[in-house]
């Protein structure tokens, strides 16, 4: 094989996906450290891609079963924000496009902020339909957090620009006439629910960052409304805000 520069080798490797490619076989004979480093990096990347594909297929089982039963527009539904002392509960509904797979989807709690935002952008670009809905703190106080979470999910499904004909929901059933399946820990088992969990998490975090600017001193931009030390100290020093959940014990005790 003609001795290519390391830059040229990396460029060539970027278009190769098979270990049996003649270029890979020839590159194995290149004794230069840089060439072997490039080859090892390529192999590591291929292993990562294989694992991403395996996991995507594993997390697509429930979608495939729904398709076999006749569903065409399967929406994953999830919510975030049950535990915080401030801010809304947010839900999202996502209908993924089977022809545009998004690799790396997972429970949003397992992903870094950078990865969540990267996947969020892909979801918004590739999905057939995406919607989100919030229930504000005052309504949470009025109907309780469980009912508020359920209502947020219902609103997210209702607001899809393309109606769903089947729902995969994380650990809950909701009140509509659509066929649906409740999956415990669904955000780690279904690509559609995982996508919904990422959309809800990213959008709620961004909203809480805005509240952090509007109500400084509580750390909303960092804690998303959860009861961290900074948040509790803010409550003691500044009192409650209009976005606090008055029926939640740490807030109620400071009224």
Backbone bond lengths (Angstrom), bond angles and torsions (degrees), N, CA, C in turn:
res aa  C-N    CA-C-N  psi(-1)  N-CA   C-N-CA  omega(-1)  CA-C   N-CA-C  phi
1 X - - - 1.470 - - 1.523 110.02 -
2 X 1.326 117.04 134.80 1.456 121.25 176.35 1.520 108.66 -57.75
3 X 1.340 114.98 136.60 1.457 119.56 -179.50 1.524 110.14 -71.47
4 X 1.303 115.66 105.31 1.451 120.46 176.14 1.519 109.84 -87.18
5 X 1.312 116.00 157.66 1.458 118.92 172.45 1.527 108.47 -70.32
6 X 1.315 116.68 161.48 1.473 120.58 179.37 1.524 110.03 -61.44
7 X 1.321 117.41 -36.78 1.465 121.47 177.52 1.517 110.34 -62.20
8 X 1.326 116.63 -42.27 1.465 120.88 178.94 1.520 111.21 -67.40
9 X 1.328 116.87 -36.70 1.466 121.19 177.50 1.525 110.27 -62.66
10 X 1.318 116.58 -46.65 1.469 120.05 179.57 1.520 111.44 -62.47
11 X 1.317 117.12 -37.63 1.458 120.69 178.27 1.525 110.65 -64.99
12 X 1.327 116.61 -41.37 1.456 121.37 179.02 1.525 110.83 -66.22
13 X 1.329 116.71 -41.68 1.464 121.05 -178.59 1.526 112.27 -64.47
14 X 1.319 117.06 -27.46 1.468 120.20 -176.10 1.526 112.81 -63.84
15 X 1.328 117.26 -18.72 1.461 120.28 -178.95 1.524 113.07 -107.44
16 X 1.333 116.93 7.41 1.470 121.47 -177.22 1.523 109.89 -108.58
17 X 1.326 116.38 136.80 1.461 121.02 179.40 1.525 113.45 -124.98
18 X 1.325 118.18 -7.40 1.459 121.20 -175.47 1.531 112.11 -111.32
19 X 1.324 115.08 131.80 1.471 121.38 178.16 1.524 111.41 -62.32
20 X 1.316 117.91 -26.54 1.466 121.99 -177.21 1.525 112.83 -86.50
21 X 1.327 117.48 2.04 1.462 120.14 178.83 1.529 109.98 -59.33
22 X 1.327 118.92 136.49 1.472 121.69 -179.25 1.528 113.58 -54.79
23 X 1.329 116.31 -32.73 1.464 119.44 179.36 1.531 110.64 -64.05
24 X 1.340 116.68 -39.85 1.465 121.25 179.08 1.526 109.98 -65.77
25 X 1.307 116.06 -44.35 1.469 120.66 -179.75 1.524 110.24 -61.31
26 X 1.330 116.66 -42.34 1.462 120.27 179.24 1.522 111.38 -68.94
27 X 1.312 116.09 -37.82 1.466 120.29 -177.85 1.523 111.89 -64.45
28 X 1.323 116.98 -29.16 1.463 120.70 177.38 1.525 112.01 -58.63
29 X 1.334 116.75 -24.70 1.464 121.10 -177.97 1.525 112.40 -88.96
30 X 1.320 116.16 -6.69 1.469 120.19 179.66 1.530 108.81 -80.14
31 X 1.321 116.13 114.09 1.463 120.75 -172.84 1.518 113.43 -82.07
32 X 1.298 118.35 -5.21 1.467 119.54 -179.24 1.535 110.64 -66.38
33 X 1.319 114.85 137.39 1.467 120.07 -178.69 1.526 110.96 -59.35
34 X 1.321 116.98 -39.73 1.454 120.69 -179.54 1.518 112.43 -64.18
35 X 1.350 115.60 -37.28 1.459 120.10 179.20 1.523 110.80 -67.14
36 X 1.330 116.44 -42.66 1.464 120.25 179.65 1.530 111.56 -68.89
37 X 1.324 115.44 -34.75 1.469 119.19 176.58 1.531 110.04 -63.72
38 X 1.326 116.52 -42.03 1.463 120.77 178.21 1.521 111.31 -63.57
39 X 1.344 115.66 -40.63 1.466 120.40 179.31 1.526 111.24 -65.15
40 X 1.317 116.09 -44.16 1.471 120.13 179.28 1.533 111.30 -64.16
41 X 1.322 116.34 -38.92 1.465 120.66 178.05 1.526 110.14 -64.31
42 X 1.343 116.79 -40.70 1.460 121.04 178.36 1.523 110.48 -62.91
43 X 1.333 116.69 -44.30 1.469 120.27 -179.58 1.524 111.68 -64.18
44 X 1.310 116.62 -39.22 1.466 120.66 177.95 1.527 109.95 -63.11
45 X 1.317 116.51 -42.10 1.463 120.72 179.11 1.525 110.87 -64.16
46 X 1.323 117.72 -41.35 1.463 120.99 179.54 1.520 111.48 -63.92
47 X 1.335 116.41 -38.21 1.469 120.02 176.61 1.527 110.64 -63.29
48 X 1.325 116.09 -41.91 1.462 120.58 178.75 1.521 110.76 -62.12
49 X 1.346 116.57 -42.31 1.460 120.48 179.89 1.526 111.32 -65.72
50 X 1.335 115.68 -38.52 1.463 120.06 178.29 1.526 110.74 -63.23
51 X 1.342 116.00 -40.88 1.458 120.49 179.56 1.529 110.89 -67.85
52 X 1.322 117.14 -39.57 1.461 120.53 177.87 1.526 111.01 -62.71
53 X 1.318 116.39 -41.32 1.457 120.64 178.74 1.525 110.61 -66.24
54 X 1.341 116.53 -42.00 1.463 120.35 179.01 1.527 110.37 -60.88
55 X 1.326 116.19 -45.76 1.459 119.55 -177.67 1.523 110.91 -67.58
56 X 1.334 117.10 -38.17 1.460 119.87 178.67 1.528 110.49 -61.01
57 X 1.321 116.00 -43.89 1.467 119.95 178.98 1.526 110.73 -64.77
58 X 1.320 116.41 -40.99 1.468 121.20 179.66 1.524 110.67 -62.41
59 X 1.347 116.57 -38.49 1.461 121.17 -178.38 1.526 113.03 -86.50
60 X 1.330 117.28 4.15 1.466 121.11 178.23 1.524 112.47 -103.58
61 X 1.328 116.86 5.07 1.471 121.00 -175.00 1.525 111.55 -61.22
62 X 1.327 117.41 -44.38 1.468 120.08 -176.51 1.527 110.79 -69.17
63 X 1.327 117.06 -35.39 1.458 120.64 175.90 1.531 110.27 -65.01
64 X 1.327 116.72 -42.32 1.472 120.76 -179.85 1.527 111.04 -65.20
65 X 1.328 116.43 -38.92 1.464 119.70 177.92 1.530 111.02 -64.45
66 X 1.326 116.23 -39.96 1.463 119.88 178.73 1.528 110.64 -66.23
67 X 1.310 117.07 -38.42 1.471 120.79 177.48 1.527 111.10 -63.38
68 X 1.317 115.93 -42.14 1.464 119.56 178.60 1.523 111.46 -63.16
69 X 1.332 116.01 -27.89 1.468 120.33 178.57 1.528 112.10 -83.71
70 X 1.338 116.58 -0.96 1.462 119.76 175.51 1.515 116.28 109.78
71 X 1.338 117.62 1.45 1.470 119.94 179.84 1.530 110.11 -78.22
72 X 1.328 115.98 146.98 1.472 121.21 -179.86 1.527 112.19 -122.29
73 X 1.318 116.91 -27.23 1.473 120.55 -177.84 1.530 108.12 -127.40
74 X 1.322 115.08 88.17 1.466 122.08 -173.07 1.525 109.05 -94.59
75 X 1.310 116.44 119.73 1.468 120.92 -179.09 1.518 110.32 -103.61
76 X 1.313 115.72 129.08 1.454 120.99 168.48 1.514 108.44 -86.84
77 X 1.328 117.14 140.68 1.468 121.44 -176.07 1.527 108.89 -133.13
78 X 1.336 115.79 133.06 1.464 120.22 177.93 1.521 108.81 -152.66
79 X 1.331 115.23 165.03 1.465 120.48 178.80 1.519 110.32 -134.30
80 X 1.315 115.58 158.50 1.461 122.02 173.57 1.522 108.30 -135.93
81 X 1.321 115.22 154.45 1.457 119.45 173.43 1.508 115.59 98.76
82 X 1.318 117.61 27.64 1.473 118.25 175.75 1.526 111.72 -73.34
83 X 1.331 116.22 -37.23 1.459 119.90 -170.25 1.513 117.60 -86.69
84 X 1.323 120.43 -21.65 1.464 120.01 -176.11 1.523 113.51 -61.49
85 X 1.329 114.32 158.69 1.458 120.94 176.62 1.518 111.59 -89.21
86 X 1.337 116.38 -12.19 1.465 120.65 -177.03 1.518 109.86 -143.02
87 X 1.326 114.34 155.97 1.452 120.26 177.98 1.515 112.56 89.27
88 X 1.322 116.37 170.26 1.461 120.94 -176.90 1.518 112.31 -81.60
89 X 1.314 116.17 167.17 1.460 121.62 163.10 1.522 105.44 -92.30
90 X 1.324 115.93 138.07 1.469 119.98 -176.68 1.516 110.35 -124.53
91 X 1.317 116.48 139.89 1.461 121.91 176.31 1.523 108.87 -125.24
92 X 1.319 114.93 156.14 1.463 120.65 176.06 1.518 109.39 -136.53
93 X 1.315 115.33 152.53 1.462 122.76 173.90 1.523 107.36 -128.96
94 X 1.333 116.44 132.82 1.466 121.14 -176.13 1.527 109.89 -134.55
95 X 1.328 115.76 128.00 1.460 121.49 170.82 1.522 106.99 -104.80
96 X 1.314 117.22 108.16 1.458 121.60 -179.31 1.533 110.63 -79.14
97 X 1.319 115.11 155.77 1.461 121.80 175.79 1.527 107.98 -96.64
98 X 1.340 118.70 114.18 1.469 120.73 -179.12 1.529 113.19 -58.87
99 X 1.335 116.56 -22.95 1.460 120.79 -179.43 1.526 112.56 -85.80
100 X 1.332 116.44 -4.67 1.471 120.58 178.93 1.525 109.15 -130.46
101 X 1.334 117.09 70.78 1.472 119.78 -177.06 1.522 112.61 -62.26
102 X 1.312 115.01 145.47 1.461 122.17 177.27 1.521 107.44 -116.69
103 X 1.310 116.67 104.94 1.455 120.96 -176.20 1.532 110.72 -81.18
104 X 1.329 115.60 141.84 1.459 121.24 179.77 1.511 113.72 102.35
105 X 1.340 118.10 -2.57 1.464 120.28 177.78 1.521 110.47 -60.76
106 X 1.325 115.52 136.80 1.463 120.88 -178.75 1.515 108.15 -164.34
107 X 1.317 115.48 173.47 1.459 122.21 173.14 1.533 108.37 -50.77
108 X 1.319 117.17 125.05 1.469 121.10 -175.89 1.526 111.98 -58.62
109 X 1.333 117.57 -26.47 1.472 120.42 -179.51 1.534 111.67 -68.74
110 X 1.319 117.52 -18.41 1.466 121.44 -179.02 1.530 112.85 -91.53
111 X 1.319 117.12 -5.41 1.460 121.26 -171.64 1.528 111.84 -106.81
112 X 1.323 115.65 146.96 1.461 120.54 174.47 1.524 109.04 -70.12
113 X 1.328 116.37 161.72 1.462 120.00 178.09 1.528 110.55 -59.21
114 X 1.334 116.52 -41.07 1.459 120.61 179.72 1.524 110.97 -60.54
115 X 1.334 116.45 -46.27 1.460 120.42 -178.68 1.524 111.11 -67.06
116 X 1.326 117.04 -40.38 1.474 119.94 178.08 1.524 110.75 -58.51
117 X 1.319 116.41 -44.07 1.458 119.93 -178.34 1.524 111.82 -68.87
118 X 1.333 117.21 -36.92 1.464 120.45 176.32 1.534 110.42 -62.82
119 X 1.330 116.05 -45.97 1.463 120.28 -179.93 1.525 111.14 -67.83
120 X 1.323 116.83 -36.92 1.473 121.00 177.43 1.527 110.01 -57.14
121 X 1.329 116.42 -46.28 1.464 120.07 -179.87 1.524 111.08 -62.25
122 X 1.331 117.14 -39.60 1.460 120.35 178.32 1.534 111.19 -65.95
123 X 1.329 115.93 -42.25 1.470 120.27 179.47 1.525 110.48 -60.52
124 X 1.333 116.11 -45.71 1.450 120.08 -177.53 1.532 111.63 -66.25
125 X 1.326 116.80 -26.23 1.464 121.47 -179.46 1.528 112.11 -86.89
126 X 1.336 117.04 -40.43 1.459 121.04 -169.44 1.531 115.04 -98.85
127 X 1.324 117.89 -24.33 1.469 119.98 -174.70 1.527 111.12 -68.41
128 X 1.315 115.40 152.84 1.469 121.38 176.64 1.524 110.46 -69.44
129 X 1.327 116.44 -40.96 1.469 120.67 178.74 1.524 109.33 -155.41
130 X 1.336 115.44 143.90 1.468 122.57 178.29 1.514 108.53 -140.07
131 X 1.314 116.56 136.45 1.462 119.71 173.09 1.519 109.42 -145.63
132 X 1.318 115.41 157.36 1.462 120.64 176.35 1.524 108.72 -139.35
133 X 1.316 115.70 157.80 1.461 120.56 -178.64 1.521 109.06 -150.27
134 X 1.320 116.17 148.02 1.457 120.54 178.78 1.521 110.89 -124.07
135 X 1.311 114.14 152.19 1.462 122.22 168.17 1.523 105.98 -119.40
136 X 1.322 115.68 121.60 1.460 120.36 -173.52 1.527 112.22 -74.44
137 X 1.330 114.07 167.16 1.464 121.17 -174.13 1.523 112.73 -59.00
138 X 1.337 117.60 -38.78 1.467 118.95 -177.64 1.524 111.75 -65.31
139 X 1.347 116.54 -35.24 1.465 118.85 177.47 1.519 111.04 -74.86
140 X 1.334 116.87 -33.36 1.466 120.05 174.17 1.530 109.60 -58.01
141 X 1.324 115.37 -43.33 1.469 119.97 178.54 1.529 111.11 -64.05
142 X 1.307 116.29 -33.16 1.463 120.30 -175.21 1.525 112.62 -78.29
143 X 1.361 117.16 -40.04 1.467 118.68 -172.77 1.528 113.80 -114.25
144 X 1.300 119.91 -3.95 1.470 130.60 -178.86 1.532 111.31 84.62
145 X 1.307 116.70 158.30 1.461 121.68 -170.43 1.525 112.70 -68.34
146 X 1.320 117.91 -33.41 1.464 119.64 179.04 1.526 110.41 -64.17
147 X 1.333 116.16 -49.90 1.457 120.31 -179.88 1.527 111.21 -65.76
148 X 1.325 116.71 -33.42 1.462 120.12 178.40 1.531 110.67 -67.61
149 X 1.323 116.88 -40.29 1.463 120.57 177.57 1.519 110.43 -62.51
150 X 1.315 115.21 -44.14 1.467 121.15 179.36 1.526 110.90 -62.13
151 X 1.325 116.30 -43.69 1.460 120.29 -179.23 1.529 111.33 -66.48
152 X 1.323 117.13 -37.96 1.467 120.22 177.61 1.525 110.67 -62.12
153 X 1.339 116.98 -40.87 1.466 120.90 177.21 1.530 110.74 -63.15
154 X 1.319 116.16 -44.31 1.464 120.29 179.85 1.529 110.89 -60.46
155 X 1.330 116.67 -43.33 1.461 120.95 179.41 1.520 111.40 -64.52
156 X 1.332 116.73 -40.89 1.465 120.08 179.96 1.528 110.75 -61.06
157 X 1.336 116.56 -42.27 1.469 120.58 178.70 1.526 110.19 -66.38
158 X 1.325 117.16 -43.04 1.456 121.37 -178.94 1.526 112.09 -62.19
159 X 1.317 116.96 -30.19 1.460 121.93 -173.73 1.533 113.84 -91.25
160 X 1.316 118.52 1.20 1.462 120.30 176.82 1.523 109.83 -59.25
161 X 1.316 117.24 133.56 1.466 121.21 -178.84 1.525 111.90 -67.80
162 X 1.329 116.40 -28.38 1.467 122.76 173.57 1.526 106.63 -117.79
163 X 1.319 119.51 118.35 1.464 120.81 -173.62 1.533 112.59 -61.87
164 X 1.321 115.18 139.35 1.465 120.68 174.73 1.523 109.79 -79.43
165 X 1.336 116.01 154.34 1.468 119.06 173.06 1.530 111.69 -118.39
166 X 1.333 116.04 4.12 1.472 121.01 176.49 1.515 107.44 -160.98
167 X 1.339 115.94 142.96 1.464 120.76 -178.02 1.528 111.48 -121.43
168 X 1.308 115.34 136.02 1.465 122.79 167.30 1.520 106.07 -112.69
169 X 1.325 116.85 118.30 1.460 121.08 -170.04 1.524 109.87 -122.60
170 X 1.332 114.60 138.97 1.459 119.67 179.36 1.529 110.55 -76.51
171 X 1.324 115.66 106.63 1.476 123.65 168.74 1.526 114.92 59.02
172 X 1.322 118.21 27.50 1.463 118.94 -178.96 1.527 110.08 -158.43
173 X 1.317 115.79 155.37 1.458 120.92 167.03 1.522 107.28 -113.54
174 X 1.330 116.19 150.10 1.453 119.18 -177.51 1.521 110.10 -123.79
175 X 1.316 114.98 166.16 1.456 120.39 -172.88 1.506 114.29 -90.60
176 X 1.319 116.90 81.65 1.467 120.70 167.39 1.521 108.06 -148.57
177 X 1.313 116.70 -179.71 1.464 120.05 -173.79 1.527 113.50 -92.64
178 X 1.307 117.55 4.92 1.454 120.24 -178.47 1.529 111.33 -77.16
179 X 1.328 117.69 143.21 1.469 118.66 171.50 1.521 108.73 -62.99
180 X 1.311 116.46 139.76 1.458 119.83 -174.89 1.519 110.65 -149.73
181 X 1.322 114.00 157.08 1.455 120.90 178.40 1.523 108.94 -131.12
182 X 1.311 115.87 127.41 1.460 121.84 176.94 1.521 108.83 -89.52
183 X 1.334 117.00 125.68 1.458 121.46 -179.98 1.523 109.73 -119.33
184 X 1.323 116.59 118.06 1.459 120.28 173.93 1.525 108.53 -67.19
185 X 1.334 116.11 132.31 1.476 122.51 -174.33 1.527 110.23 53.84
186 X 1.320 114.86 40.31 1.457 120.45 -176.70 1.515 113.77 -62.88
187 X 1.349 117.81 -27.33 1.457 119.51 -178.85 1.521 112.64 -68.50
188 X 1.333 117.14 -14.05 1.464 121.33 175.53 1.527 111.72 -105.56
189 X 1.342 116.89 0.94 1.471 120.52 -175.03 1.525 113.97 -121.87
190 X 1.308 117.04 -16.08 1.462 121.26 -176.14 1.525 109.88 -131.91
191 X 1.339 117.22 130.67 1.463 119.64 179.22 1.524 111.48 -63.33
192 X 1.327 117.18 -35.07 1.465 120.44 -178.56 1.527 111.55 -68.37
193 X 1.325 116.23 -43.90 1.468 119.75 178.42 1.525 110.01 -68.34
194 X 1.332 116.92 -39.26 1.464 120.39 177.29 1.525 110.52 -58.85
195 X 1.330 116.36 -43.19 1.462 120.21 178.62 1.524 110.70 -61.82
196 X 1.330 116.64 -41.98 1.467 120.41 178.45 1.521 111.14 -64.16
197 X 1.328 117.04 -38.80 1.466 120.03 -179.61 1.523 110.81 -65.49
198 X 1.339 116.56 -36.33 1.463 120.88 179.43 1.528 110.64 -69.23
199 X 1.324 116.86 -44.72 1.465 120.19 178.96 1.526 110.54 -60.90
200 X 1.315 116.49 -47.40 1.465 119.83 -178.66 1.526 111.17 -63.33
201 X 1.325 117.11 -42.60 1.459 121.34 -178.18 1.519 111.31 -65.91
202 X 1.326 117.66 -48.34 1.460 120.86 -178.15 1.525 110.71 -62.93
203 X 1.327 117.10 -45.79 1.454 119.44 -177.69 1.526 112.32 -68.19
204 X 1.329 116.87 -36.77 1.463 117.81 178.05 1.527 110.87 -69.49
205 X 1.325 117.45 -41.22 1.465 120.28 178.33 1.524 110.96 -59.94
206 X 1.323 116.44 -41.13 1.468 119.86 179.05 1.522 110.95 -65.42
207 X 1.327 116.39 -38.68 1.460 119.82 177.37 1.526 110.60 -64.19
208 X 1.329 116.55 -42.10 1.464 119.76 -179.19 1.530 111.42 -69.14
209 X 1.321 117.63 -28.20 1.468 120.27 173.66 1.531 109.90 -64.00
210 X 1.330 115.99 -39.22 1.468 119.91 176.78 1.528 110.41 -64.77
211 X 1.327 116.56 -41.48 1.462 119.66 177.20 1.516 111.29 -65.02
212 X 1.344 116.71 -30.02 1.457 120.01 176.60 1.519 111.65 -62.09
213 X 1.327 116.61 -33.03 1.458 120.99 176.36 1.533 111.01 -76.22
214 X 1.319 115.71 -37.29 1.464 119.94 -177.46 1.522 111.84 -74.50
215 X 1.340 114.92 -36.57 1.472 119.90 -179.02 1.524 109.42 -124.07
216 X 1.325 118.23 77.12 1.469 120.31 -178.52 1.527 112.02 -68.55
217 X 1.321 115.19 153.93 1.458 120.37 176.31 1.509 114.39 106.62
218 X 1.331 117.64 -12.28 1.466 121.18 -179.18 1.537 112.62 -104.79
219 X 1.322 116.21 -15.70 1.461 120.14 -179.80 1.514 114.18 76.71
220 X 1.338 117.26 26.01 1.469 119.87 -177.85 1.525 112.65 -56.81
221 X 1.338 116.10 -32.33 1.465 119.74 -178.39 1.531 112.15 -67.83
222 X 1.339 116.25 -17.59 1.467 120.97 179.49 1.535 112.12 -107.83
223 X 1.325 116.94 -39.24 1.473 119.67 -172.55 1.521 113.93 -101.74
224 X 1.349 117.37 -2.51 1.474 122.32 177.80 1.527 112.89 55.03
225 X 1.327 116.45 23.50 1.458 120.32 177.67 1.510 115.22 94.86
226 X 1.338 117.71 -2.75 1.463 120.59 177.95 1.532 109.83 -72.37
227 X 1.313 115.93 161.34 1.456 121.59 -171.85 1.514 114.36 -81.84
228 X 1.307 117.72 61.16 1.466 121.58 177.61 1.524 110.10 -74.91
229 X 1.320 115.03 171.33 1.472 120.51 178.70 1.524 110.48 -58.49
230 X 1.330 117.36 -45.84 1.459 120.99 -179.99 1.526 111.30 -61.41
231 X 1.336 116.10 -40.19 1.463 120.11 -179.76 1.531 110.57 -64.66
232 X 1.321 116.77 -46.30 1.470 120.20 -178.99 1.528 111.28 -65.51
233 X 1.323 116.13 -38.19 1.469 119.48 176.59 1.523 110.52 -65.29
234 X 1.346 116.11 -36.61 1.458 120.10 176.20 1.522 111.75 -63.28
235 X 1.326 115.42 -40.68 1.468 119.32 176.76 1.528 110.83 -61.22
236 X 1.321 116.40 -42.73 1.471 120.05 -179.47 1.528 111.34 -65.26
237 X 1.326 115.98 -36.87 1.460 119.92 -173.66 1.529 112.60 -86.82
238 X 1.343 116.64 -42.18 1.460 120.70 -172.78 1.527 113.90 -106.85
239 X 1.341 117.60 -14.80 1.446 120.44 -176.86 1.522 112.05 85.44
240 X 1.318 116.17 -172.37 1.463 120.72 -176.32 1.521 110.26 -85.45
241 X 1.325 115.73 158.21 1.461 122.53 177.72 1.530 108.89 -114.38
242 X 1.312 117.62 171.43 1.476 119.71 177.76 1.519 113.92 -65.00
243 X 1.330 118.62 -15.95 1.467 119.45 -179.49 1.524 112.22 -96.63
244 X 1.335 117.93 2.28 1.463 119.87 177.66 1.533 111.08 -78.47
245 X 1.321 114.44 149.89 1.463 121.73 178.64 1.523 108.02 -90.86
246 X 1.307 115.85 104.08 1.466 121.03 -170.10 1.522 113.06 -67.56
247 X 1.335 118.08 -22.80 1.463 120.15 -178.11 1.522 112.40 -87.77
248 X 1.324 117.44 -5.02 1.474 119.92 178.50 1.526 108.42 -82.40
249 X 1.307 116.35 131.74 1.464 122.71 -167.04 1.526 115.49 -49.85
250 X 1.341 120.69 -49.02 1.474 119.02 -178.18 1.522 112.75 -63.13
251 X 1.335 117.33 -27.50 1.462 120.39 176.92 1.518 110.15 -82.03
252 X 1.325 115.99 -45.32 1.468 121.60 -178.25 1.524 110.98 -58.02
253 X 1.327 116.44 -38.24 1.468 119.91 -178.09 1.511 113.23 -70.99
254 X 1.346 116.20 -12.53 1.477 120.24 -179.03 1.522 112.62 -107.06
255 X 1.310 117.29 3.30 1.469 119.69 179.29 1.524 110.42 -68.13
